Amino acid sequence: MQPADIYAWIAGPTRPGCDGFDAHVVACILALSAWEAETGAGRIQDLVGLDGDVIADLAAEMFPHTAAVFARLRGQTCSPRAGDEACLQDLLRRSVTDGTVLQLRLADMIARRCLRPNHLWQDLGLRNRRELGWMLNRHFEPLAARNKSDMKWKKFFYRTICRDDGYMLCSAPSCAECDDFETCFGDESGESLLARTRCASDLAA
């Protein structure tokens, strides 16, 4: 089962009144993480960044038709956070827009997904970088507003952590004088990981 198929199943009928965009974001994260778990990348709760009980509750709240499947994760804990991930989780939790339960869960999931190797929007399973910007501006407005130069989000998160802790992350006097500008501000185009694996499957068929 490809991640696009998992996404289609999860994002099917949502609970009445559930915000469509929020449901899309959560379905993307769950679908890509579930597919990674199926391919041997780890346990789904470790890839999502939430305890099994929390994933089961989140699925039941947003996607009631999936509740029985995700209920199998109950009692399974997420691996502990350390180092950079713990700092990033703290930054995101301190920067939520309204302090809702969903925003705190998103903070935990984003912190864990930042450990994956691709652009953040890809590792969240989103369609493009614009969707990531919309989500961050909606749910982490105080933090998103600080990225005035449109720096790559992972770079921006870690630079913010270092600056808040009083460390100098970069030795360049200014971004305009940096010889490695593309590292922080370059193109973040590419295919969605949900779509990419589906295309590869179609070609192999």
N, C-alpha and C positions, 0 to 999 in steps of 0.2 A: 504493500500500500504506500503510495507516494504522499509526500506532505501536502500537496494540493488537494488530494482526495481526503486526507485527514481534516484539512481545513474546511472543506465543503461539508463534511459530516458535523464537525463541531459547530460551525457558524450557521448551521441550518436554521431551524426555528429558535429564536431567542425568547426569553421571558418577556411578556408584554410590558412596555414601559422602559425596557432596557435600551440605553443609548446605543445606536447603531455603530458609531465609530469606535466607541470603547469596546464593544463586543468584538469588532473586527480586530482590534489590537490584541486583545487577550486571546482570541482564536488563533491568530498568527503565531504568537509565542508558544501556545500549547501545541499547535500542530507541528511546528518545526522541531520543538523539543521532543515530542512523541516520536517523530520520525528518526531523529538522531538516536534516541534510546533504542529503537528497533534495529538500527544499524550498528549497535554496539558501542556508542559513544559514552554511555553511562546510564544511570537510573534517571527516570524522567524527573523526579523531584529535585535531583541534583542539577539537572540541566535547566529546569525552570527557575530554581532558586527559592522554592517554597516547600514547606512540609506537606506530606500527602494529605493531611486533614484540611489544610488551607486550599490546596488545589481542588479537592473534592467539594469543598464549600463554594469556591469560586465558580466551578463548573455548574453546580446545582443552582446557584443564584442567576447565572447568565444563560446557561444552556441546559435546561432541565432534562432534555432528552438524553444527555450524556451522563447523567448523575450516576446511574448504575455502574457504568464503566469506570469512571474516575473514583468511585467509592472503594474500589479495590486498593487504592493507594493509602487509605486511612491507616494510621499507626506507623507509617514509614516516614522517618525524619529526613530532612535535607542535610547534606554535609555542612559542617560549620564554615563560617566565613573568617578569613584572616587577611592580614596585610592590606593590599590595595583595595580588595573587594569590600572589606569592612569599612574602610574610609569612604569609599564611593557610596555604599549603602547609607552611611550616616549623612553624607552630603545630600543625597537625594531625599532622604526622609526629612531633613531639616528644610528642604526647599519645596515641599508640596504646596499647591495653591490653596487648598481648602482643608487639608488634613483628613480627607475621607478614607475609609477603609480601602477602597479601590486604589487610591493614590499611594497608600503605604505598600500595598501589594505590588503595584507597578514599580515602586522604588526598589523593592527586593528583587524583582524579576530582572529589571534593567541592570542592576549591579552584577547579578550572576551572568547575564548574557554578554556583558562587556568583556568577559573572559574569553569569549569565542574570537576567532581570528579575523573576521571580515569587518566591513563597515557595520556600524551599530544597527542601522536600519535593516541591513541584510540579516544580521544575527537575531533580530527580533521577528524576522519573517515578513516584514512590511514590504509594500510594493515599491516604494522609492523613498528617498530622503525627505521629500516634502511631508509624507505622512509622519515621519519621526518628528519633524519640526512642529507639526500641528499638535501631536500628542504632548510634546514637552511644553509647548506654550499653554496648553489647556491645563495640564496637571502639575507642572513644575515651573509655573510662570516666573517666580522670583529668580530662579536659576537660569532659565532660558533667556530672560531679558538681559542677562549679563554677557551673553555671547553676541556682542554688538558687531563683531567683525566676521561673523559666520564661520568660525573655526570649526573643523571637524569635531563632532560631538565627543568622541572618546578623548581626543586630545584636550578639548576644552574642559571636560570633567576633571581629568588628572591635573591639568594646569591649575584649575581652581582649587583643588585640594592642596597642592603644594603652596600656592600663594596664601591660602588661608592659614596654613601652618607656618608661614614665614620662610619657606624655602624658595630658592631660585631654580626653576626648572630648566630655563633656557639661558644660554650665555650671550645670545645675540642682543645687541643694544635695542633693536626694534624689529618688528616683523618685516618691515620694508627693506631692511639691510641684511636679512637672513639669506644664506645661500641654499637653504633647504626649505624654501617657502611651501613647496608642494606637499611636504610631509604633514603640515598642519592645515593648509587651506586648499589643497588640490582637489581635483574632480572626485566626486563620490558616486559616479554613475556605475551602472552594472545591472545585472539581472537579479530579481528577487530569488532568494534561495528556494522559495516555494515553487516558483515558476520554472527555475532552471532544472530542477530534478524531474519535473513533469515532462519538460521538453526532451530530456535525455531518455526518459522512459518511452516516449512516443517514437523517437528515432530508432530505438532498439526493437520496437515491436514489429 
